[in-house]
């Protein structure tokens, strides 16, 4: 299941984080990072998924 979440995180980083942690602080941080730059959003999303 983590492999699918990582693929989703590459395509839509906030969705990958949402599937892992829900509407928490990491979700909102990821939206901010994705708006500031797509790559930081991807890195953060993959890090959150790999950490859990």
C-alpha positions in Angstrom: 0.0 0.0 0.0 2.9 2.4 0.7 4.1 2.0 -2.9 0.7 3.2 -4.2 0.8 6.1 -1.7 4.2 7.1 -3.0 3.0 7.1 -6.6 0.0 9.3 -5.6 2.4 11.6 -3.7 4.4 12.1 -6.8 1.3 13.0 -8.8 -0.6 14.9 -6.1 1.5 15.5 -3.0 -1.3 16.7 -0.7 -3.4 13.7 -1.5 -0.6 11.3 -0.6 -0.2 13.0 2.7 -3.9 13.1 3.3 -4.2 9.4 2.7 -1.4 8.8 5.3 -2.2 11.3 8.1 -5.6 12.9 7.3 -6.3 16.6 7.9 -3.4 17.3 10.3 -0.6 19.8 10.4 1.4 17.8 7.9 -1.4 18.0 5.3 -1.6 21.8 5.5 2.2 22.1 5.5 2.3 20.0 2.4 -0.3 22.2 0.6 1.8 25.2 1.4 5.0 23.5 0.2 3.3 22.4 -3.0 2.0 25.9 -3.7 5.6 27.3 -3.2 7.1 24.7 -5.4 6.0 21.3 -6.7 9.3 19.5 -5.8 9.3 20.5 -2.1 5.7 19.2 -1.8 6.8 15.9 -3.3 9.8 15.5 -1.1 7.7 16.3 2.0 5.0 13.9 1.0 7.4 11.0 0.3 9.1 11.7 3.6 5.8 11.6 5.5 4.8 8.3 3.9 8.2 6.7 4.4 8.4 7.8 8.1 5.0 6.2 9.1 
